[in-house]
Amino acid sequence: MEPIGVWVKRDGEWAVIHRCTQCGAIHPNRIAGDDNEWALMSLAARPLAQPPWPID
């Protein structure tokens, strides 16, 4: 499983979206208290830093 994004639920709780490297299935997992906050923020900012279209 590799992390591919972050999902913020309606109640404000964060979940990390993982994709299986074998079958491609996508699963959300709640964040844990000992998760690295900087890694979570980096994952959440990834779509802004690497948009799917060219920025000219």
The first five atom37 places (N, CA, C, CB, O) and aatype in JSON, in Angstrom:
{
  "aatype": [12, 6, 14, 9, 7, 19, 17, 19, 11, 1, 3, 7, 6, 17, 0, 19, 9, 8, 1, 4, 16, 5, 4, 7, 0, 9, 8, 14, 2, 1, 9, 0, 7, 3, 3, 2, 6, 17, 0, 10, 12, 15, 10, 0, 0, 1, 14, 10, 0, 5, 14, 14, 17, 14, 9, 3],
  "atom_mask": [
    [1, 1, 1, 1, 1],
    [1, 1, 1, 1, 1],
    [1, 1, 1, 1, 1],
    [1, 1, 1, 1, 1],
    [1, 1, 1, 0, 1],
    [1, 1, 1, 1, 1],
    [1, 1, 1, 1, 1],
    [1, 1, 1, 1, 1],
    [1, 1, 1, 1, 1],
    [1, 1, 1, 1, 1],
    [1, 1, 1, 1, 1],
    [1, 1, 1, 0, 1],
    [1, 1, 1, 1, 1],
    [1, 1, 1, 1, 1],
    [1, 1, 1, 1, 1],
    [1, 1, 1, 1, 1],
    [1, 1, 1, 1, 1],
    [1, 1, 1, 1, 1],
    [1, 1, 1, 1, 1],
    [1, 1, 1, 1, 1],
    [1, 1, 1, 1, 1],
    [1, 1, 1, 1, 1],
    [1, 1, 1, 1, 1],
    [1, 1, 1, 0, 1],
    [1, 1, 1, 1, 1],
    [1, 1, 1, 1, 1],
    [1, 1, 1, 1, 1],
    [1, 1, 1, 1, 1],
    [1, 1, 1, 1, 1],
    [1, 1, 1, 1, 1],
    [1, 1, 1, 1, 1],
    [1, 1, 1, 1, 1],
    [1, 1, 1, 0, 1],
    [1, 1, 1, 1, 1],
    [1, 1, 1, 1, 1],
    [1, 1, 1, 1, 1],
    [1, 1, 1, 1, 1],
    [1, 1, 1, 1, 1],
    [1, 1, 1, 1, 1],
    [1, 1, 1, 1, 1],
    [1, 1, 1, 1, 1],
    [1, 1, 1, 1, 1],
    [1, 1, 1, 1, 1],
    [1, 1, 1, 1, 1],
    [1, 1, 1, 1, 1],
    [1, 1, 1, 1, 1],
    [1, 1, 1, 1, 1],
    [1, 1, 1, 1, 1],
    [1, 1, 1, 1, 1],
    [1, 1, 1, 1, 1],
    [1, 1, 1, 1, 1],
    [1, 1, 1, 1, 1],
    [1, 1, 1, 1, 1],
    [1, 1, 1, 1, 1],
    [1, 1, 1, 1, 1],
    [1, 1, 1, 1, 1]
  ],
  "atom_positions": [
    [[0.85, -1.18, 0.0], [0.0, 0.0, 0.0], [0.89, 1.23, 0.0], [-0.97, 0.0, 1.22], [1.87, 1.31, 0.74]],
    [[0.53, 2.19, -0.85], [1.26, 3.45, -0.88], [0.28, 4.6, -0.65], [2.02, 3.63, -2.23], [-0.83, 4.57, -1.18]],
    [[0.67, 5.61, 0.14], [-0.22, 6.74, 0.36], [-0.29, 7.61, -0.9], [0.25, 7.58, 1.57], [0.73, 7.91, -1.51]],
    [[-1.51, 7.99, -1.27], [-1.66, 8.81, -2.48], [-2.39, 10.12, -2.21], [-2.41, 8.02, -3.54], [-2.42, 10.99, -3.08]],
    [[-2.98, 10.28, -1.04], [-3.71, 11.51, -0.75], [-4.26, 11.53, 0.66], [0.0, 0.0, 0.0], [-4.1, 10.59, 1.43]],
    [[-4.93, 12.64, 0.96], [-5.55, 12.83, 2.27], [-7.01, 13.19, 2.05], [-4.81, 13.93, 3.1], [-7.34, 13.93, 1.12]],
    [[-7.86, 12.67, 2.89], [-9.28, 12.96, 2.84], [-9.67, 13.54, 4.19], [-10.12, 11.67, 2.5], [-9.34, 12.98, 5.23]],
    [[-10.37, 14.67, 4.17], [-10.87, 15.26, 5.42], [-12.37, 15.01, 5.45], [-10.54, 16.81, 5.51], [-13.12, 15.47, 4.59]],
    [[-12.8, 14.27, 6.47], [-14.21, 13.93, 6.6], [-15.01, 15.14, 7.05], [-14.39, 12.76, 7.58], [-14.44, 16.14, 7.48]],
    [[-16.32, 15.04, 6.97], [-17.2, 16.15, 7.37], [-16.98, 16.58, 8.82], [-18.65, 15.76, 7.17], [-17.13, 17.76, 9.15]],
    [[-16.64, 15.63, 9.68], [-16.44, 15.96, 11.08], [-15.04, 16.5, 11.37], [-16.69, 14.73, 11.93], [-14.69, 16.76, 12.52]],
    [[-14.22, 16.67, 10.32], [-12.88, 17.24, 10.48], [-11.78, 16.2, 10.66], [0.0, 0.0, 0.0], [-10.6, 16.55, 10.69]],
    [[-12.16, 14.95, 10.79], [-11.16, 13.88, 10.96], [-10.45, 13.62, 9.64], [-11.83, 12.58, 11.49], [-11.08, 13.6, 8.58]],
    [[-9.14, 13.42, 9.71], [-8.34, 13.16, 8.52], [-8.19, 11.66, 8.31], [-6.95, 13.82, 8.62], [-8.15, 10.88, 9.27]],
    [[-8.1, 11.26, 7.04], [-7.8, 9.88, 6.67], [-6.8, 9.93, 5.53], [-9.1, 9.08, 6.27], [-6.85, 10.81, 4.67]],
    [[-5.89, 8.97, 5.51], [-4.91, 8.85, 4.43], [-5.47, 7.85, 3.43], [-3.5, 8.41, 4.97], [-5.91, 6.76, 3.8]],
    [[-5.45, 8.24, 2.16], [-5.93, 7.36, 1.1], [-4.73, 6.56, 0.59], [-6.61, 8.17, -0.06], [-3.72, 7.14, 0.18]],
    [[-4.85, 5.24, 0.62], [-3.79, 4.35, 0.17], [-4.23, 3.59, -1.08], [-3.39, 3.36, 1.29], [-5.41, 3.26, -1.23]],
    [[-3.28, 3.32, -1.98], [-3.54, 2.49, -3.15], [-2.67, 1.24, -3.04], [-3.24, 3.26, -4.49], [-1.48, 1.32, -2.77]],
    [[-3.29, 0.09, -3.25], [-2.56, -1.18, -3.23], [-1.64, -1.23, -4.44], [-3.54, -2.39, -3.21], [-2.08, -1.0, -5.57]],
    [[-0.38, -1.55, -4.21], [0.58, -1.62, -5.31], [0.4, -2.9, -6.13], [2.0, -1.56, -4.77], [0.92, -2.98, -7.25]],
    [[-0.32, -3.87, -5.61], [-0.55, -5.12, -6.34], [-1.8, -5.05, -7.24], [-0.7, -6.27, -5.35], [-1.72, -5.33, -8.43]],
    [[-2.94, -4.65, -6.64], [-4.2, -4.7, -7.39], [-4.77, -3.33, -7.73], [-5.21, -5.48, -6.62], [-5.7, -3.24, -8.53]],
    [[-4.25, -2.27, -7.13], [-4.74, -0.92, -7.41], [-5.94, -0.51, -6.59], [0.0, 0.0, 0.0], [-6.47, 0.59, -6.79]],
    [[-6.39, -1.35, -5.66], [-7.54, -1.0, -4.82], [-7.19, 0.2, -3.95], [-7.96, -2.2, -3.93], [-6.04, 0.36, -3.51]],
    [[-8.19, 1.05, -3.7], [-7.99, 2.25, -2.9], [-8.75, 2.11, -1.59], [-8.45, 3.51, -3.67], [-9.92, 1.72, -1.58]],
    [[-8.07, 2.44, -0.46], [-8.66, 2.32, 0.87], [-8.27, 3.51, 1.73], [-8.22, 1.01, 1.55], [-7.11, 3.92, 1.73]],
    [[-9.24, 4.08, 2.47], [-8.91, 5.13, 3.43], [-8.53, 4.52, 4.78], [-10.1, 6.11, 3.59], [-9.09, 3.5, 5.19]],
    [[-7.58, 5.14, 5.45], [-7.19, 4.73, 6.8], [-7.12, 5.97, 7.68], [-5.82, 3.97, 6.78], [-6.49, 6.96, 7.31]],
    [[-7.77, 5.9, 8.84], [-7.73, 7.03, 9.76], [-6.29, 7.3, 10.18], [-8.62, 6.76, 11.0], [-5.49, 6.38, 10.31]],
    [[-5.98, 8.58, 10.39], [-4.63, 8.9, 10.86], [-4.52, 8.5, 12.32], [-4.3, 10.41, 10.67], [-5.52, 8.43, 13.04]],
    [[-3.31, 8.24, 12.75], [-3.04, 7.85, 14.13], [-2.34, 9.0, 14.85], [-2.16, 6.57, 14.18], [-1.78, 9.9, 14.22]],
    [[-2.39, 8.98, 16.15], [-1.78, 10.02, 16.96], [-0.28, 10.14, 16.77], [0.0, 0.0, 0.0], [0.29, 11.22, 16.98]],
    [[0.37, 9.05, 16.37], [1.82, 9.09, 16.2], [2.25, 9.29, 14.74], [2.44, 7.81, 16.75], [3.43, 9.15, 14.42]],
    [[1.29, 9.6, 13.84], [1.65, 9.88, 12.44], [2.42, 11.19, 12.38], [0.37, 9.95, 11.54], [2.18, 12.11, 13.16]],
    [[3.33, 11.27, 11.45], [4.17, 12.45, 11.27], [3.34, 13.57, 10.64], [5.41, 12.12, 10.39], [2.85, 13.43, 9.51]],
    [[3.17, 14.68, 11.36], [2.34, 15.79, 10.87], [2.91, 16.4, 9.59], [2.21, 16.86, 11.93], [2.15, 16.78, 8.7]],
    [[4.24, 16.5, 9.49], [4.86, 17.08, 8.3], [4.62, 16.18, 7.08], [6.37, 17.28, 8.53], [4.38, 16.69, 5.98]],
    [[4.68, 14.88, 7.26], [4.43, 13.96, 6.16], [2.96, 14.06, 5.71], [4.77, 12.51, 6.58], [2.68, 13.99, 4.52]],
    [[2.04, 14.21, 6.66], [0.63, 14.36, 6.33], [0.38, 15.65, 5.55], [-0.23, 14.32, 7.6], [-0.36, 15.65, 4.57]],
    [[0.99, 16.76, 5.99], [0.83, 18.03, 5.3], [1.44, 17.97, 3.9], [1.46, 19.16, 6.11], [0.88, 18.54, 2.96]],
    [[2.57, 17.31, 3.77], [3.21, 17.15, 2.47], [2.31, 16.35, 1.52], [4.58, 16.45, 2.62], [2.17, 16.69, 0.35]],
    [[1.7, 15.31, 2.05], [0.78, 14.5, 1.25], [-0.46, 15.3, 0.86], [0.37, 13.24, 2.03], [-0.94, 15.19, -0.26]],
    [[-0.96, 16.12, 1.78], [-2.14, 16.93, 1.51], [-1.84, 18.02, 0.47], [-2.67, 17.57, 2.8], [-2.72, 18.39, -0.3]],
    [[-0.61, 18.53, 0.46], [-0.24, 19.61, -0.46], [0.21, 19.09, -1.83], [0.86, 20.44, 0.14], [0.39, 19.88, -2.75]],
    [[0.39, 17.81, -1.97], [0.89, 17.24, -3.23], [0.06, 17.66, -4.45], [0.9, 15.73, -3.13], [0.66, 18.0, -5.47]],
    [[-1.28, 17.66, -4.41], [-2.03, 18.1, -5.6], [-1.76, 19.55, -5.98], [-3.51, 17.91, -5.37], [-1.83, 19.9, -7.16]],
    [[-1.45, 20.39, -5.01], [-1.15, 21.78, -5.31], [0.24, 21.94, -5.91], [-1.27, 22.64, -4.07], [0.47, 22.8, -6.76]],
    [[1.17, 21.1, -5.47], [2.55, 21.17, -5.95], [2.75, 20.46, -7.28], [3.48, 20.58, -4.92], [3.65, 20.8, -8.05]],
    [[1.9, 19.47, -7.56], [2.02, 18.69, -8.79], [0.65, 18.56, -9.46], [2.62, 17.3, -8.51], [0.07, 17.47, -9.46]],
    [[0.13, 19.65, -10.04], [-1.21, 19.57, -10.66], [-1.18, 18.68, -11.89], [-1.72, 20.98, -11.05], [-0.13, 18.51, -12.51]],
    [[-2.32, 18.09, -12.25], [-2.38, 17.17, -13.38], [-2.34, 17.86, -14.75], [-3.62, 16.34, -13.28], [-2.4, 17.18, -15.77]],
    [[-2.25, 19.17, -14.78], [-2.18, 19.9, -16.04], [-1.0, 20.89, -15.96], [-3.53, 20.65, -16.34], [-0.59, 21.26, -14.86]],
    [[-0.48, 21.31, -17.09], [0.66, 22.23, -17.08], [0.22, 23.64, -16.64], [1.31, 22.29, -18.47], [-0.85, 24.11, -17.03]],
    [[1.04, 24.28, -15.86], [0.8, 25.65, -15.43], [1.73, 26.55, -16.22], [1.0, 25.83, -13.89], [2.95, 26.46, -16.09]],
    [[1.17, 27.4, -17.02], [1.98, 28.31, -17.84], [1.84, 29.73, -17.37], [1.59, 28.21, -19.3], [2.46, 30.63, -17.95]]
  ]
}
